[in-house]
């Protein structure tokens, strides 16, 4: 679900329904939080990819340095 879907979701009116302004305010808060969380996930995913590449580079470098001399 996207923040846009939360913000624009419509609900059927009922005789004893809820206050539409409260619903819209709640939707806006949920959409804002969802947007923030999506951005956090995106940033953490990029950082995870960066760290994975750095670890692989370090492992390659370390593996070359730790090779035993001569054939086994």
N, C-alpha and C positions, 0 to 999 in steps of 0.2 A: 504494500500500500504506500502510496506517495503522499507527501504533504498536500499536494494539489487535490488529490482525491478526498482527503480528510476535510479540507477547507470547503469543498464544493458539494459535499454529500448533502442530499435533500432527504427529509423525513416526512412521511405522511402526517397530516394534521389529524388530531384526535380531539374529541370533545373535552376530555380532561388532560390535555397535553401539557407539555412543559413550556417554559418561557423560551421563545425562539431566540431572544437575545442571549440568554444564558447558554443555549446550545451553541450558538455561533462563537461566543467567547471561549467556550470549552474547545470547540473544534480548532480555533485559532491557536490556543495554547498547545494542543496535541500536535498540530501541524508544525508549529515552531520547534517543539521538542524532537519530533521525528526528523525534521530537517537538520537539526544540530547533530542528532545521532548518526544520520546518514553521512554527514560530512566527517564526523569522527571516525566512522568505519572506513571511509575512503582514505583518510590520512593515515590511519593505522595500517591499512593494507599496503599503501605505498612504502611506509617505513618498514614493514615486515619484508617486503620484496627487496628493499635496499639492504637490510641486514642479512637476508639470505644470500644475496650476491657477495657481500663483504665476507661472510663466513666461507662461502665456496672459494673465493680468492685466497683467503688466509689458509684454508685447508690445502689448496694446490701448492702454495708457496711452502708451507710447512712439510708437505709430503716430499717435495724436491730436496729440502734441506736434511731430511731424516733418512734418505735412502742409504742403505748399507753399501760400503765400498765393495766393488767386485760382484761377480755373479753368485747366486745362491743355488 
